[in-house]
Amino acid sequence: MNTRKTINFIARIAIFGSLAIILYMVPGLQFPIIPGLSFLQLHFDEIPCLFASFAFGPFTASFLIILKGLFKLIQDIGSTGGVGVLADIIYGLALVIPTGLLYKKYHTFNGTLLSLAAGILSSLIFSCFIGYYLIYPLYGVVLFGTTNYYDSLNVLYLNLFKAADPSISGPFDLKILYEFLLPFNLIKLGIISVVTIVIYKPLAYLIKKYRK
């Protein structure tokens, strides 16, 4: 029985992991939403992970998030030193874990919407606040060679955010959150959620069958 469970787990990871990697690699499926901020990109590789969280639970989905992150590291290490991968893993886990946990209790379509809403809220908080106060300073270190936390925020403020909006007064101006990070992540998560819901409808029977 344990061997069978292991084989099933590997098969799930192989199928959903392959889908996530394909969606990441297909040209044209990654693009910036906000002009001038090329590191804020929309991509769709979280969608297979969301379906894995529905069908198999948060553990399988979390494993997929980490696995696809390691694959991305091969391409990302030269450009962002792995910071982009770290961000993807944190935000992805914040999305699929609440979604998978809630979906365990509510298998109806309304339950699916509730689960997605919880995942979106969680990922939104992480991507905005942890993103700006942890991930982006790391970008400052990798991309601009800064040596301390404040310099990292300041160099991003000067080279990216102030360049896009001269009215931003400093690295801790909340305009950065509600003008750039919040709209971007709302758009990104909104698009991913709409696509997920559209695909979920015809696949709902199979998802529920897998969870039995």
N, C-alpha and C positions, 0 to 999 in steps of 0.2 A: 504493500500500500504506500509506503514512504517513497519507494522507487517510482511508482506511478505518479505520485504527487510532484516529485522532482521533475519528471519528464514533462508533465503538464505545465509546470511553472516555467521551464526552459522554453517550451513551445510558445507560451504566451509572450514571454519576453522577446523571443525571436520575431514573432509576427508584429507585435505592436512597436517594438524597437525599430524594426526595419521601416515601418510606416513613418515613424517620427524622423528617422534619419533621411528618408527620401524627401519628406516635406521640407526638411532643413536644406537639402542640397539642390532641389529643383530651382533653376534660375528664374528669377522674377517673383518668387514667393517670399523674398526678404526685401524689404524696402523701408526707408525712413518715412515717417509720417510728418514730422516737423522739419521743414527745410533748414539746412545749416547744422542740424544736430544728428549727424549720421549714425551716432552710436545708439540712438533711440530707434530701434528697428522693429517693425512688425514681422513676426514669423508665426507659422502655424503648427510647429512640431509639438506644441502642448496638447493638441487635440487628441491624438492617439493615447496620450497619457491620461487624459480625462476619461476616455472610454474604458481604459484599463481600470480606472478607479471605480467606475460604475459596475463593470462586469466582475472584477476580481478583488476590489478593495484597495485601500490606501497603501498597503505594503507593496503590492505589485507595482502600482503607479509610481510610488516613490523610488523603487528600484529602477524603473524605466527613466525617470527624470535624471537620476545619477548616471545611468549608463549612457544616455544620449549626451549628457554633459561631458563625459570622458571622451566620447567620439568627437565632440565639437572642439575639445582641447587641442586636437591634432591641428586643426585649422586656426584656432584662436591664439595659440601660444605665441606666435610670431607677431601678431598685431596688438593684442592687449595684455599679453603676459598671463593669460588665464583669468583675468578679472571678469571678462564677459561671461565665461563659463560659470564662475562662482555666482554671479548675479542670476544667471538662468536657473541654476540649481536652487538657490534660495527662493526665488520668486515662484518657480515651478512647484516646489514642495509646499509653499504657502497656498498654492492654488489647489493641488490635487488631494492633500491630506484632509482639509475640512470637507471638501466635496465628497470624497470617498467615505468618510466617517458618517456624514449625514445621510448619504444615499443608502447606507446599510439599514437605516431605520425606515426610510421613506422611499418606496419603489414606484410610487405613482408619478405621473407627469408633473404634477404640482410639487412633489417631493424632489424631482429632478431640478426644477427651477429654483427651489429653496436651497438645494445643495450647491448649485452653481453660484447662486447669489452669495452664499457664505464663502465659497472659494474665491470669488471675485473680490469681496470686501477684504479678506485676509491678504490676498496677493497685492491689492491696491495699497494697503497700509505698508506692507513690506517694501514694495517697489518704490513708493514715494519717500518714506522716511528713512528706512534702512538704506535704500538706494542712495539717497543724497548724502546722508551723514556717515556712511561706511563705504559703499561701493565706489562712489564717485571720487572720494579722496584717494582711493587705490588707483583709479584711473590717472589721477594727477601724478602719482608716483611713477607709474609705468610710462605714461605718454609724455610727461613734461619733466621728469626727473626730480620732483620735489622731495624734500627730506623731512617735512613735518606736516601735521594734520591741517593747520591753518593755511599754509602755503598751497597745499593741494586744493582746498576749497577755493582759495583766491585765484589760482591760475585757471581753474575751470570757469569761475565767474567772469574773469577778464576775457578769456579766449573763446568762450562758448555762449554763455547766457547773456552777458552784457553786449556782446557783438550782435545777438539776435534782438535784444531789447535794451537800448541805452538808458531807459528810465530805471532799470534795476540798480539799487544803490549800493549793494554789497553782497558778499557771499552768503549772508544769512537772511537776505531779503526773502520774505515768504512768497513774493511774486514768482520766484523760481519754481516753487512747488505748484502753485495754482495756475501759472501761465504755461508751464512746460511739462512738468512731470505728471501732474494729475490729469490734464487733458490727454496726453499721450497714452497713459496707462488705461484710462477709461475707454478710449477709442480701441486700443489693442485688445483689452479684455472683453469689450462689448462685441467686437467682430468675432473673436474666438468663441464667445458664448452663443452668438446667433448661429454660426456655422455648426457648432456642436448640437444645438437644439434641433436644427433642420435635419441633421444626419441621424440624431437620436430617434426620431419618430419611427422611421422604417426599421431601425435596428433594436427597438425596445424589447421585442419578444426574445431575441437571441441573448441580449444582456441579462434579462431576468432568468432565462434558462440556465445560463452559466452560473448565476448566483445561487441556484438551488443546490 
